[in-house]
Amino acid sequence: MELYKDPHQPIEARVEDLLSRMTLEEKVAQLCGDLPASFIEDGKVNTKLLKEKFPDGHGRFTQYSIVGLVSPEQISRISNQIQHYFVEETRLGIPVALQAENLCGYPAAGGTLFPAMINMGCTWEPELASKMSEIIGQESRSVGITSAMSPVIDIVQDPRWGRTYETFGEDPYLTSQFGVHYVKGMQEQGVSCIAKHFLGYSSTQGGLNTSACRMGKRELYEIFATPFEAADKLAGLDAMMANYGEIDGLPVIVNRDIIENLLRKTMGFDGVLTSDGAAVLKTYQYFKVAKTYEEAGYLAKKAGTDTEIPVGAAFRQLPGYVRSGELSEECIDASVRRVLTVKFKHGLFENPYCEEDKVTIALCNDSKNELSEEIAAKSMVLLKNDGVLPLKKGTKVALIGPHADSLRYPVSGYTYPAYVEMLKAGASGQSTGFNGLADEQEKAQSSEKKYKGPFAVMFNMFSKEEQNAMNDMESALRRTGTRSLKEVLTERFTVSYAQGCSITGEETDGFAEAVDAAGESDVIVMACGGNSGWVNVTGGEGKDRQFLDLPGVQQKLLEAVAATGKPVVLVLYGPGVFAVNWAQENCGAILQAFMPGPFAGKVITDVLDGTTNPGGKMTMTVPRSTGQIPIYYNHRIGSGYNSGGDITSSSIFSGGYVDGPADPLYCFGHGLSYTTFELSDLELSAAEIPTDGKLEISCNIKNTGDVAGDEVVQLYTSFTEAHVTRPSKQLSGFLRVSLKPGEVKQVVFHLDMAQLGYYNENMEFVVEPGTMHLMLGTSSANLTLNSRVMLTGKPADMMGRRSYVCHTEVH
């Protein structure tokens, strides 16, 4: 037996043995991606096409979950047929990676649907992320998927960006905790994670997807790279996806400084760096930094990008650059080592096949749905409440708004329903905004050969009968137990329902019915906001916003029903936040729901009637207007709404606006409850500690109200004596605590100074002596306990010694 086939040998030895046996074409094949539609026709594998297109093996087939849109049995059968060819009929028998977008569930028929990641972040309970990703990984592996293009651990500082809902929010510490847990859970199931998008992808000009990013090296590493580094160091992250935008004039995939210096040397990452979808094509077609598509592939590989997806058409030409002497074979070998290491690590050589006869029972079930519901329930954020909530028994409720009776709108993008919508729309020529496939589609349509683009081809993977079977999305959602808010609320209250308007339409025909319903009620519940996906949506990939107002005529509808004088409860759905200034002044309560998934109707009703006491917290700062953007809590001292001066003063240095307040509508970490809490008894383990020391911080938290509830105790730090500007405050620890009425618990934070490193004026990554301020509270603006500690000694070099977690405990 060849050494590389021996599972008892070390992975490194197996990789080197296999690499030594590979031809140049076989090596390059491992760096290429393709779409399953390139060899699947009418729901069946065309083995002849497989052999013709991939005689030297292949690296990965991406967007592979689309094969499962009809049934899990079909995708598992196809997975085995594919692997049989690569394992049994290619010279070296290297399994192919089958990869999917597993953000909030295995996104095909039979998979468990979870809330959006912005909801997950609002739970402030990272352990839930690992429980969720374990399920996603297990279900994905059961149908043959071995690679997940998730999690998204971008830091979002511009809420206009349409992919906000895919992230955990604006804070690097909180995002790191969720990212680490997500990666651990997924990879423990034998599915490699590709964290994205490295780097700065979410911080673009104008909030536009893939537009220019202008960012210095300090911010790139200290803020945006931190979650990626944490996922690597603490969870053994297998891969990252390179942002397909550009930073300071260079697309990331051809930026050697970012890839080799920052990613490889500074961060020490040795996993796979893949291009984002069609990023190589964009380098040539959009950014115009290469003469040809093939040259763009050469530049990306030369800079350190390991693989090309979704179609490796440019990377397939790399052997020519090697033979001409323009590219070294060692450069190819380095990437192949990384790719093979991941395949060996997750047992693809020993277990390339899935168990077709067990696939049905391996997918969604009641216990998995219970976790989805728990995450949704814990993500509910009460933004305002004047006492109208919880609703009293016997209350007559007017339920109004475009989300009130929808099964689909509370479900996130990058899910089974969203994929069906995208494929159908793309096949019919509609704009989808799914950039990777859209670019491939454009290339196909502009080709002299006039071959069909990937949307049409991928939809035509399925027979006509199978295509028709995908039409009934309502039945598919009902099979998971999905019910609308109207259905659940009607079981508990007397409800008068009127849709009132659509999400984005301008029609006001339904206003009169909505006003009549409001007039007959005691309380009005307005179900408003946006929706997510790729088709006819207010947010998603390539679906960005100019304004943060409620879409369409929803604001007009809200004002019309509020004019009846009845108390209004506003429930906000969608992939982003809304600047609801009028509602804050005029509504009795506001509940931020985002996209809770299939159990949205139940968890929202539970909050409305008091069955559940909301305990979620915002992970983004909500601006009053787009003119405040970027607005985020951890802005640097001397800038932003908390500039260190009086923002209401007339001083030219005040940092205020002449036409409105500078502070946000809702701060980071904000979230109310049906009970009240009090923090007290702050204690520090020392008044002075060395710059490389550790500090214990504790406080008591008491439920001072009449009902049980959850509160998130938040620890913030700041340092004002560096020779560079530092954040006005930065989240450094948190813990969600459950308390019965009158109950008191002690929360203890174990803070390692290695968590607080930064680049000084000499670009040395250090913790320096001086005064560190400590703040504890229940939001970034409600910090009732304050103290300080002196850091002593010499500056401590923290490069390569960073800490990423403030361990917490509760007594």
N, C-alpha and C positions, 0 to 999 in steps of 0.2 A: 504494500500500500504506500502511495505517495505520502510524504510527511504532512503535507497540507491537509490531507483527508483524515489525519489522525486526531481525534478530539482530545487526546491526552497530552498533546504537545502544547507548549505555550503559544498564545496567539501571535506574538511577534515572530516566532520561528515559522509558524504556518504561513504567515503573510510573506516572509522573505522567500520561503520555498516556492510558493505559488508565483510570486513575482518573477522569480528567476526562470520560470517555465513559459512565461507569456511573451507572445510576439508584440511588436509595437501596436498593431491594430487591435489586439486583444486588450492591451492596456488602455488604449484610448476609448474602447467601447465601454469600459467601466466608468468613464467620466461623462457619459452621455445619457440623456433622458429621452423619452418619447411618450406618446399618448397611446392608451390602449386601443383607440379607434384605428390605429395604423395596421391592426391585424385582426380585429374583431368585426364580423359582418353578420347581421341578422341574429345577434345573440350567440354567435358561435365563433370559436377560435379558428382562423384560417392558418393552419400549420404551414402551408406552402409559403404564405407571406412572412411568417415568423422566420423561416429558414432563409428566405431571400434577403430580408432586411437586417437580420441579426446573426450572421454566420460566425461572428467572432465573440458572441456573448453580448451582454448589455448591462448597463448600470442600474437603471430604474425606469419604471413606468409610473408617471405622475398623474394626478387627478384620477387615481385608479378606483376610488369609491364609486365613481359614476357607473362603473360596470354593475354595481349592486343596486341600482335604482329600481329594478324590477323585483328582485328577490335575493335573499341571502344564499339560497341554494345555487342560484345561477353564478354568482360571483365566486363562491367557493369552488365550484366545479371548474370554472375558467382559470382560477388561480392555480389549481393543480395541473391543469393542462399546460399552462405557461411554464410552470416550474419543471414539469416533466421534460419539456423541450430543452431548457437551459441546463438542467442537471444531467439528463441522460443522453442528449443528442449533440451537445457542443463538445469541443475537444477537451476542455478543462473542467466542465461541469460546474461552473460558478452560478449559484442561484441569482436571480434578479430581485432587486428590491421593489416592492409594490407600495407606493406611497400615496397618502391622502391628506386632506385638510381636516384634521381631527379636533378642531378647536373646542367645540362644545358638544361632542358626540361623534360616534361613527356615523358619517353623514349619508346614509343610504337606508334602504328598506330594512326594517327590523331593529335598527339601532336605537339606543336610549337617547332621548333628547334632553339636553341640559340647558339652563339659563345662559345668557350671554356672559362673556368674561367680565364685562363691566359690572354685572350683577354679582358675580363671584367676588370681585374686589370689594364690593359694598358690604359683604358679610364680615370683613375684617377677621376672617377665620381661615388661615391658609391650609389648615389640615383638611378642609373640605375639598381643596383642589386636588390633593393626592388621592382622596377617596374617589373623586370623579374620574380622574385620569386613569386610575387603575381599571375602572369599568370600561372606559373608552379603549384603552390599550387591549384589554382582554377581548372585547368584542371585535376590534379591528384584526387582531391576530387570528381570531377564530375563522375569519373569511380570507386569510392570507395576507393581509396588509401588515407590513413590517417596518414602515417608516411614516412618521407623523410630522406634517409641516405645521407644527405648533409646539409650544405656545407663542403667542404674540406678547413680547415683553418690551415693546416700545413705550417710551414715556411721552404722554400726550400733554402738550401745553397749549394747543389750539383746538378748541372744541368744534370748530367748523369742519375739521377733517372728518370725512365720512366713515373712517375705520375706527373711530374712537371706541365703539362698543366692543371691538375685538381685544381691547387692552384692559389692564387692571386699573388704569388711571394715570395721574400726573406725578406720582412720587416714586423715586428710585428704591427706597427702602421697602415700602409696601409691595411694590412690583417684584422685587427680588424674592421676598418671602413666598409669594404665590407662585412665581416662576420655578423656584427650587422644588416646591412640593409637587407641582404639576409634572415636572420632568422626572422626579423620582418615581411617582406612581406609574407613569407611562412606560418608562424604560424597564421597570421591574417586571413588566408583562412581556418583555421581549420585543418591544416596538421602539425604535430609535426616534428621538425628538430632534426636530430641526427648528431651533428657536429663531424668531424673526422679529424685526428686520434689522440686521446689523449694517448700518448704524445711523441714527438721526433721521430715520425715514418719516417719523411722525411730526417733525419740526420743520415744516416747509413753509415757504412764503405764501401768504394768502390762504393758508389752510388747504391748498390744492394738492391732491395726490401726485406724488413724484415731481413736484416742482422743486426749485433750487432750495438747498439748505445752507444757511450761513451760520457757522458755528466754530468757535475756537477749540483748541485741543483740551483745555481744562474742562470745559463743559462736556465735550465728547466722552472723556474718560470718567470724570467724577459723577456725572448724572446718567448719561445714556448708556455707557458701557457697563455700569455697575451690575444691573440685573443679569446680563450675559455672563459676566465673570463669576458672579455668585452661582449661577446654574451650572457652570463648568466645574468650579472648585468644590461645591457642596453636593452636586447631584450627578457628576460625571457626564455632562451634556455631550451628546454624540456629534451634533452638527449645528451650524447656524446658516441662515439664509441672508445673503448680502442684499441690502437695500438697492432697489433698481433706480434710485434717484442719483443725484450728484451733490457733492459737498465741495464748496470752494473751487468749482470749475472742473472737477474730475468725477465721472461716474464711479461709484464705490467699487464696482467689480474690476476696474482697471486702476484703482488707487493703491499703489504699492505701499505708500506710507501708512494708510489705514490697515491694510491687510497684513503686511509683513512686520511693520514696526509696532503698531498698536495691538492688533489681534494676536500675532504670533509671539512677539518678543515681550511687550509690556504685560499683556494678559496671559501669556503662556498657553494659549489654546492650541491644541494639536488635533482637534477634530476636523470634520469636513466643513468646508465653506462652499455652499452651493449658490449659484446665481438665483435671483428671483425669476419668476416666469417671464421669459422673453427679454430678460435684462441685457443679454448679449446683442440681441436684435435692436433693442433701444439704443445701445451705445453707438451703433452705426446709423440707424434710421432716424432717431430723434435728436441725439446729442451731437451727431456729426463729427465724432472724434476718431473715426476710422474710415478708410476709403471703401472698404467692402464689409459685408457681414462676416466673411471668413477672417478678415484681419481683426475685427472686433473680438472674435473668439481667441485669436492669438494673443491680443493685448490682455484679455482677461486672464488667460492661463499664465502668461508671463508675470502678471502682477500677483498671482497667488490664488485665484479662484479655482476651485477644484472640479466642479461639475457644472453642466449647463442643463437647465430645464426650461420649458416642458419638452422641447425638442432639441436635441444636441446637434443640430445641423452644422453649426460653425465648429464645434469641438471635434466633429468627425474629420475635419480637414487638418487637424493638428499633426498627423504623421508627415505631411508635406513640409511643414515648418521645421520639424525635427531633421528630416533628411536634407533640407537645404542649409542646415546649420544655424538657423535663426532661433531655434528653441532647443534647449538641451533635453535629452531623454530623462535626465535626473529630475527635471521639473515635472515631467509626466509621472515618473515613479513615485515622487513624494505624494502626489494626489491619489494615485492608485493605492498606496499603502493605507492612507486614511480611509478610503472607501472599503477596502477589504477588511480592515480592522473592525469596522462597524458590523459588517456581515458576519464575521467570525464571532464577535462579541455577543451577538444576539442569536447565535445558534442556527443561522440559515443553512449552513452546510449539513448539519445533523438533522434539522427539522424544517425542510423547505415546504412541506405540504401541510394542508389543513385537513381536519376531519370533517368531511362533507356530511356524514350521517349525524353529526352532533351540532351542526351549525345553528339550527333553529332554536334549540334549548340554550345555546350559548349567548343569545342576544337578550333583548329587553324583557324584564320581568318586574314583578311588583316591588321587590326590595330595591331594585335599581331606580324605579320611579319614585320611591320614597325619598331617596337621596336627592333626586332632582327637585322634588317638592320642598325638601328641607333647605336646600341652597336658595331656592326662590324665596321662601318665607323669610330667611335670615337676611336677604338682600333688600328688603323693603325699607326705604328711607322716608321718614316723616319729616318734611321740610317745614311745615307750619301746622299749627293746630290751636284754634282759639277756644276749644272745648266742644266743638261740634262732633268730634270723634272721641270715642267710638259711638256709633249710632245706637240709639236706644231701641229696645224691642218695640214693635208696633209702629215704628216710623214709616211713613209713606215716602218712598224713594222715587224720584225721577231720574232714570238712567239715560244719559244722553251722550252722543259722541260717536265718532267713526270706529273707535276701538271696542265699544261696548258689547258687540255681538260677533266679534271676529275670533276665529280660531287661529288664523295665520299670523296676524300682526304681532302678537306677543312672542313669536318664535324668531330667533336670531337669523342672521345671514350665515353662510357657510354651514348650512344644515341640509337635510334631505329635501324639505320643501323648496328651499332656495335654489338648490341645484336643478331640480326639475324645472322650475321657472326659467332659470338661466339657459338650460339646454334648449328648451322649446323656443324661447325668444331668439336666441342666437341662431338657431336653425332656420328661423323665419326671417332673419335679417335685421331684427331689432337690435338697438344698442344695449349692451349689458354692462359696460364699465368693468368687466373682469379683464384686467389689463393684459395678463400673460396670454390667455387664449384669444383675447381680442386682437392683439398684435399679430398672432399667428394667423388669425382669420383674415386680417387686412393683407398680410403678405400673400396668402393664398388667393385672395380675390384680385390682387394686382398682378399676379403671375401671368406670364404669357401662356402658360399651359392651362390656365383657367381651371385648376383643380379645386375641389371643394375645400372650404376651410374647416377647422376643427369642430366648430359648433355643429355644422351640418353633418360632418362625418361621424362625430360622437353620438349624435342623436340617431343616426342611421346604423349605429351598432346594433340597435334593437329592431326587432321585427315590428310590423305595423300593429300586430296584436299587443305586443309589449309596450309600444308607444301609447296606445290607447289606454292601457292599464295604469299609466302614470297620470291620467287626467283627474282621477278622483282623489284629490289631495285631502278633502275634508274627511273622507272615510279613513285615510291613512292616519290622520291626526287623531281621529276618534279612537282608533285602535290602541293608542297610547293613553287613553283616558282623558283626552283634552276636552274641556268644556269652556264655554265663553263666560265672561263676567256676568252677562245677562242671565244665563242659565243658572248659575250658582246663586247669584243675588236674589233671584226670584224665588228660590226655595226658602229664603229666610225673611224676606220682606215683601210687602205689597209694592210692586214695581210698575211704574208707567215708563215705557221705553220709546225713544225716538232717536233715530240716527242723527238727524240734524244736518249733517254734511258729510262729505267724503274727506279723506286725508288732505289731498292737495287741490281738489276741485274748487272752482269759484262759484258754484251754484248755491243759492240760498233758499231753494224751494222748500227745504225741510225745516226752516227756522220756525214757521208758524206752529207746526206740530210739536216741535221741541218746547216752545214757549207754553203751549197748552199743557203739555205734560208737566212742566215745571210748576205751573200755576196750581195743579191738582196735588202737589206733593208737599211734604214737610221739609225735605232736604233734597238738593240736587247733587247727583254724582256725575261729574263730567269726565268721560274717558277720552282723552285727547293725546295728541303727540304725533310721532312719525313711525315709519316702518323701515325694515332693513332687508337687503338682498342685493340683486343686480338689476331687477326690472321694475319700473314704476315705483320707486322707493325714494325716501328722503335721506337715506344714508346707506353707506356700504362702500365697497372698493370702487373708487372713481366716482363716488356720489357725495360730493362735498357741498357745503352750504355757504352762502354769503351772509345770511342773517340767522339769528337764533330765535326768531319769533315762532309762534305756533304756525304750522304750514297752512296754506290755503285760507279758508275763511273761518278757521276754528276760533280765532280770537273774537271775531264778530259774533259768532254763535255763543261763545262764553259770556260776552257782555249782554247779549240779548236775553239769555235765560236768567242771568244774575239780576237784571232789571226787574224781575218779578218780586225781588226782595227776599226770596228764600235763601237760606244758607247754602253755600256751594262748597263741595269737596271736589278738588281737581286732582285727577289721577293722570300722571304723565308717563306715557310709553315712548319707546323708540330708541334708536342707536346713539343718541346724544342728549345733551342738556338743552334747556330752553331758558331764555331770559324773560321770565314771566313776572315782570315788575307789576303789571296791572293786577295779576292774580294774587301776588303777595299782599297787595293793599286791599283787595276786595273779596277774596275767597276766605272761607272759614278755615279750610285745611287744604294742604297740598301734599300729595304722596308721590314720590319719585319711584316708578316701577321699572323703568328701562324695558328690558325684554326678558321676562321671567321664565319663558318657555311654556311647555304644554299645560302646566298647572297654574298658570297666571290667574285664571278666573277664581280658583279656590283660594290661593294665598292672598289675593287682594281683598276678597270678601272677608276672609279671616281677620284682616287688619281693620276693615271698615266696621265690623261688628264687635271687635274686641276679643275674638277668639285667640288672636295672636297680638302680642304687644310688639310693635315694630322696634327693631334694634339696629338696623343697618345705618351705615355712615357714608357720606359722600367721599369718593376718592378723586374728585375733581372740584376745582373752584368754579362756581357758576357766575359768569359776568352779568352785569346789568345791561350791557350792550356790546356789540361787536367792536365798538371803538376802544374798549378796554383791553382787547386781546393784543399780545399775550398777557394773561393774568393768571398767576399761580402763586400758591402760598409761600413757597421757598425761594422767592426772588432774592437777589443779593442786596445786602444792606446798602442803603442809599438810593435804591431804585425800587420801583413798584409802589403799590398802594400803602404799604407800611414802610415808609422811607426813613423813619427815624425822626421825622419832624411832625408838625401839626398839619395834616393834609387839608384842614379847613381854613388855614391861615391865608393871608394875601401875599405871603412871601413868594418871590419868584423861585425859591428853592423848595417850595412846599410839596411838589410832586402831585398837586391836585389838578382838577379840571375846572374850567370856568362854566361848563354847561352840565355839570352833574357830579355826583359823588365819585370818589376814586375807589372806594372799597367794593368788594364783590357783593352780589345778591345773596349768595350762600357760600360759606367758606369751606375749605377742605376739612374733612373730618366731621362735618355738621350732620346731625340727625337727632330728632326728638323722640320721646317715649311717652307712654300713657302714665308713667310714674316719674319720680324725680330722684336724683342721685346727689350725693355730696362727697367730695374728696377731702381728706384731712390727714394730719399726722405724717407729713413728709419727713423722711429720715435719710441721711446719707451715711455711708460706711466710713467716710473720711472727708475732711475739709481740704486736704491736699493729697494729690496722687501724682506719680511720675507720668511723663508723657506716653510711656508704653505700659501703663498700669491698667487696673480694672476697678470699677466703682459699682457698689451696690446701692440702689435707690429703691425706697419703698414708700408706700402710702396706703391709707385705708380708703375704701369706698363703701358707702352705705346707701341702701335703697330707702329713701325717706318718704316714699309714697305708699299707696294702698294696694298696689298690684305687683306681681312678680315681673321682672324685666331684665333686659340685657343692656349693659353699658360698655363702651370701649374706652379703657384708660389709655391715654396717649402721652408718650414721653417725647419731648422736643429738646434739642440742644442748639446752642449758637456759640460762636467764638468770634470775638471782635478785635483781637489784638494781633492778627496776622498782618503781613504786609501786602496782602491781596484781599479783595472784598470777598466776604463769605456770605452764605445764605442768612437771611434775617432769622430764620429758624429752620430746622430740618427734623423730620420725623426720625426718631432713633430707636423706638420700641413701642409696642402696643400689645394689649391683651383684651379680648372680649370676655366679660365676666357676667354670669347669670346670678341674680340676687332675688330672694324672696322679700316681701315687705318687711322692713326693719332690719334686714340682715346686713352684717358688716363683714367684709373680707379684706385681707391685706394682699396687695399686689407688689411683687418684688421684681425689679429689673436688674439684670447683671450686664452692665455696659462695659465693653472692652474698648479702650481708646483706639485700638487698631481699626475700629469701625468708622472713625471720624477723620481719616486721612484726607489730605488735599494737596494740590500743587502749590508750592510757595512761589515767590517771585523768581526763583532760579529754576523753576520747573522740577523741583525735587518733591516727591510725594511723601509728606511728613505729617506728624502731629507736633505742634510747637508749644512751648511753655506760655502760660498766660491764663486768662480768666475764661472758664467755660460756664455758660449760663444753662441752667436746667429748668424746664417748664413742664408741668403735668396738668392735664385737664381732659376735657371730653370733646374738644375740637381744636383746630389750629387757632381759633379766635377766643376760645373759652379755656384759658390756662390759669387756673385758680391757685396753683401751688408753684412757687418759684424759689430757686436757690442758686448757689454758684459754688464752684470748686476751683481751686488753683491747680493748674498743671505745672509741674516743676521738672527741673533737669534740662538736659539738652534736647534739641529737636530729635524726634524718633523717626527713622526711616521706615515707612510702612509699605514700600513697594514690594510686592510679593508676600507680604505679611498681613494683608487686610483681613479684617473680620467682617462678616456679612449679617450676623444675627445677634440681636440682643435677647438672650435667653430670659424667659419670664416664668414666674410661678405664682400661684395664688394659694393663700392659706385662709 
